[in-house]
């Protein structure tokens, strides 16, 4: 095998079957992960900034909580519903680095456009275009990383990629809060043809425009050879991916259903700034800066501990370590999530939320890693798009509406937002854990089967 590879390198072209080429140099792979983490930072920054600013927008536009939830959720995810999954077919066919580069340009320009909106409809349309740009980012980035690293190295690579999600989520709070404070102290700027800007408009412009430059960095990332190609996978767009998952429902079913249930609970994060203002009187600037620092520190620690925990399992022959980390951390986090809205002080609420951020940092990368580990290349982008479709459409689109509507129609008072958050935690988090647990054994068996196939192919090459 080594002599064959050496001959291939010497000739400058691959004589190996497609999908069995040597992995690219590790330095090249980690460079790609670093650039993709940076793009993910801007994706999460542009995506999450609205939650910090929503209370100010409610006041300026005179919105109800239900109307505001349409901006927090459906406005962003509407594109996913219409074209997000169909576009994922391109990820499995075209040059993925170019696809991400175009996406970054679109969503960054749209985020800046949010800062120029003067009414609800204009802001809704701009958020719609942000979702259009970001629809391809996650599936394409994960597909690239999966072709740079072997199966046992994927959990660590995906955890490193997730640094972008952590940084973006935290910076949307930290930078947003700092910018609100700065504008409040120096006065609202005036732009030609636009007029005087509100603090929340300045924040949108400030976080959106730099992303346009980041889009050029993707052109420096080399497209890796596609790997884990299986002849038995249908090539029919989307339908082929669905058929493959249905054939392996004992593995994919618990992961998808568990993600759906867990995503229904995610609305509390979008309402975080409003919750702290209504419950404890914290202004968005204070909440943003405090929660931004806490979330960055807690989630970065979670990424490190989660990857180390998986390595510990694998060193002991347990190749289902990534799945185990998902289950164990979710179990630990549930009581803290339920009790957080009931804390008597904002400091205690932040502390309980830090536990949630720590465990999310451990769980989030592993959810993506387990999907990449078992999914063939021909449908990998589509499967990841379907997986992220649920997280985005339900977690970011539907769940904020559920939280807002629960406050409006069940508890009836905006001050009862804390009860809405707690009720949804009680309903959905335990159910998501139980369903996800059902997939552990089938996942373990599938990983063993794939490793055996790879060993047989290597021996026969």
Steps between C-alpha positions, in 0.01 A plus 500: 500500500779743587672434166177570313453829679861598433452425129186711493678793660791468261269502196305800632162330458296240687509138387290397796123446480298815557449556872810302603763769434729589793365766732642850436788618724381576851623859480278556199207350683545711811539815289165420338344445843636837617358693204166317523488576872545868417215493247283321755585775750353759267201278421412463868577865570264622227243237592494558876528877523126556461422329832702762686333789318142375491373693803612830347341406167174411678492850649597682178256312277225446762497121465335229709704202621341283230595748227853526637527122500433504125818703460696276737387181326301469176659802330840330522400140429245560222767447236588164652141390453492605134848429360746402774476122454482508116812719493683237706515283187755746363722433803527134398573594136682836476805671646406556862744782578346718228149425627591616852676813368189614313285421803715714733479798264120473481428463871751770605351754260150407620602545865626848422169567322318416826663813639330710235150362558242757603202270559400144581462388136843624393668333797311175432619495136861571598496215753355275232804568279735434796346153518545462125874555528552282806298203371804344332771587751461226761444200268783605267747567784433164666526321167843654437631411847380140466716461186811638672507269807459124563203377700674481837633857467169656399366574851803717582494672160128575529549624857768739373270617221236569764727764653349720230150437632612575854684817400214620283232436760705662772608796289141567395439571870833650596562726199133584469480605863822703473380674184166589657686652796734694271219644288310599814804696618612665175160561345316354203686545167337656195541349153433686173162409344421283805495744787569435866554137595376327813757302706368166377541614137862592562564153642360329190723708273804443719473120503385456140746692287826326609361164389516609138880500523502158669333348193828540311688279748307191387678523166825408680359167626581199279206277405582151640437175308161351583513189720273225640328443166256208506368351175169392656392858573234642266607806300148646473517847662349519852296182444819294503602652833156438651498139376842439652394637837174305493691177432702575813216642709615339830806729479368816336149492649597556866749771404253692284201459733712581805633811327145606414384472861808676632467778242143573606649607833758738352284814496620609842843584359352737243301672777798518738549877491128566540481247786779668698357846440146409600593276793805670649506844341828447316533717186608321179850650522559344844348168403698493175840566652454268801339214310743541211804447722336216694383315188838528324692371802250224587453374145871506415563294814218271388656453156832403658350266760264340248783418257721369781213284627452345156875431479479331840220272380680416175824419683299235682358354180159669521454646151154629595660756733356802316147365543558424869617856562174630350289287734696552821530877467131543415403300807719720721369827353124445536452605867710814453299601194168451679603697810678787321191720433399473868822637645443795739795706368643559152842381617361158595308482173823569309681233704233238423504606137879454499446131576270479200764670283770263628298191412388650168866546411555131568186376323470723192813384312429136576150520350659601172792260532281191539311594183821548301650175628222282356385691188633420147649785300239497222226610742704656781415860415133416462479302824676777690270756338196299610644471851581871520165574336328361809731689735449824308135483402379366834771622738535848356177538308222330692628487858521880553140522377396225741668683787347835406155353442516307829569828678222683314226237510566267794655724764361821337755743646840601351644477852420127501762420235698309765209256546477438126870415483482264798185323373656426162818369666292257707303376200767457234844437655432165673309373195790590270746313723294180513448487123865570420609221736327247274756559226812416700518126426416528126761776463766285667420208266516722191839644595637149551366397157652801322838450667496135388418607141786752500743238628391254230538762225847595626609137507384437143651820353 
